Amino acid sequence: MFELFSEFIPALTWRNVLFGTLIFIGSFLFNLAIVSIILVKLPADHFSQNKNRKFAAGSHPMLRVALIVCKNILGVLLVALGVVLSLPGVPGQGLLTILLGIMLLDFPGRERLEQKLLSRPTIVNAINRLRGRFGKPPLQLDFVKAQT
């Protein structure tokens, strides 16, 4: 273990530290921008129980299947990225990225998991503050009203 540190310390230069810091800040800002754009563009009634959730309903059946597969692959990638971003020392919006990934996935119990994540006031308040900055209405969460 000591050998690892003895090799690492001399390789540490101001240039390497600055480069690592720039990568850290850049990846944080990139993730924050992507998550923010998606949350702002999301319809306010996306989590409403009355919303029609049929994805690509008017498409050709083969195209619809391909789109659903691509959507689920993207969802898995976002959940995995969100887990990594949730680790200490890794920049980014981990829980929000996981939520976005879950929104894209098709699996039994997804709506319950979304409700569990969105029942955390800090997450909902952060999303609604962001949406408010861009003149979008807050999310309509029917299940929160039903729980209280």
C-alpha positions in Angstrom: 0.0 0.0 0.0 2.8 2.4 0.9 4.4 1.6 -2.5 1.3 2.8 -4.3 1.4 6.2 -2.5 5.2 6.5 -3.0 4.6 6.2 -6.8 1.5 8.4 -6.8 2.8 11.4 -4.9 5.7 12.3 -7.3 3.4 12.0 -10.3 1.1 14.6 -8.7 1.8 18.0 -10.4 -0.2 21.2 -10.5 -1.0 20.5 -14.1 -2.4 17.0 -13.3 -4.4 18.5 -10.4 -5.8 21.3 -12.6 -6.6 18.8 -15.3 -8.5 16.5 -12.9 -10.3 19.5 -11.4 -11.4 20.7 -14.8 -12.7 17.2 -15.7 -14.6 17.1 -12.4 -16.2 20.5 -13.0 -16.9 19.8 -16.6 -18.6 16.5 -16.0 -20.6 18.0 -13.2 -21.9 20.9 -15.4 -22.6 18.6 -18.3 -24.7 16.2 -16.2 -26.4 19.1 -14.5 -27.3 20.6 -17.9 -28.7 17.4 -19.3 -30.8 16.6 -16.2 -32.1 20.2 -16.1 -33.1 20.2 -19.7 -35.0 16.9 -19.3 -36.8 18.0 -16.1 -37.8 21.4 -17.6 -39.1 19.8 -20.8 -41.1 17.1 -18.8 -44.8 17.8 -19.0 -46.2 18.8 -15.6 -48.7 15.9 -15.6 -46.1 13.2 -16.4 -46.5 11.6 -13.0 -50.3 12.1 -12.9 -52.3 8.9 -12.7 -54.6 10.2 -15.5 -51.8 10.5 -18.0 -51.8 8.1 -21.0 -48.5 6.2 -20.8 -48.5 4.4 -24.1 -45.1 5.1 -25.7 -45.0 5.7 -29.5 -48.6 4.5 -29.8 -49.1 5.8 -33.4 -46.0 4.2 -34.8 -45.6 1.1 -36.9 -45.4 -2.0 -34.6 -41.8 -2.9 -35.6 -40.7 0.7 -35.1 -42.5 0.9 -31.8 -40.7 -2.2 -30.5 -37.4 -0.8 -31.6 -38.1 2.5 -29.9 -39.2 0.7 -26.7 -35.9 -1.3 -26.7 -33.8 1.8 -27.2 -35.7 3.6 -24.5 -35.1 0.8 -22.0 -31.4 0.6 -22.9 -31.1 4.4 -22.3 -33.0 4.0 -19.0 -30.6 1.2 -17.8 -27.6 3.4 -18.8 -29.1 6.4 -16.9 -29.8 4.3 -13.8 -26.2 3.0 -13.8 -24.8 6.5 -14.3 -27.0 7.8 -11.5 -25.6 5.1 -9.2 -22.1 6.1 -10.0 -22.9 9.8 -9.6 -24.4 9.1 -6.2 -21.0 7.9 -4.9 -19.1 10.3 -2.7 -16.6 12.4 -4.6 -18.2 11.9 -8.0 -19.9 15.1 -9.3 -23.4 15.1 -10.5 -27.1 14.8 -9.7 -27.2 11.1 -8.8 -30.8 10.7 -7.5 -32.2 12.8 -10.3 -30.3 10.8 -12.9 -31.6 7.6 -11.4 -35.2 9.0 -11.5 -34.8 9.9 -15.2 -33.5 6.4 -15.9 -36.4 4.8 -14.0 -38.9 7.0 -15.9 -37.6 5.5 -19.2 -37.7 1.8 -18.0 -40.6 -0.5 -18.4 -40.9 -2.9 -15.5 -43.6 -4.0 -13.0 -43.6 -1.6 -10.0 -42.0 1.3 -11.8 -44.7 3.7 -10.8 -44.4 2.7 -7.1 -40.6 3.3 -7.3 -41.2 6.7 -9.0 -43.7 7.6 -6.3 -41.2 6.5 -3.6 -38.5 8.7 -5.1 -40.8 11.6 -5.6 -42.2 11.4 -2.1 -38.9 12.9 -0.9 -39.6 16.6 -0.5 -36.0 17.6 -1.3 -36.2 16.0 -4.7 -39.6 17.4 -5.6 -38.7 20.9 -4.3 -35.5 20.9 -6.3 -37.3 19.8 -9.5 -40.1 22.4 -9.0 -37.6 25.2 -8.2 -35.8 24.4 -11.4 -39.0 24.3 -13.4 -40.1 27.6 -11.9 -36.9 29.3 -13.0 -37.8 28.5 -16.6 -41.5 29.5 -16.2 -42.8 25.9 -16.2 -45.6 24.8 -13.8 -44.7 22.5 -10.9 -45.1 18.8 -11.3 -48.6 17.4 -10.6 -48.2 14.6 -8.1 -51.6 12.9 -7.5 -50.1 10.2 -5.3 -48.7 12.8 -2.8 -52.2 14.2 -2.2 -53.6 10.7 -1.8 -51.0 9.8 0.9 -51.6 12.9 3.1 
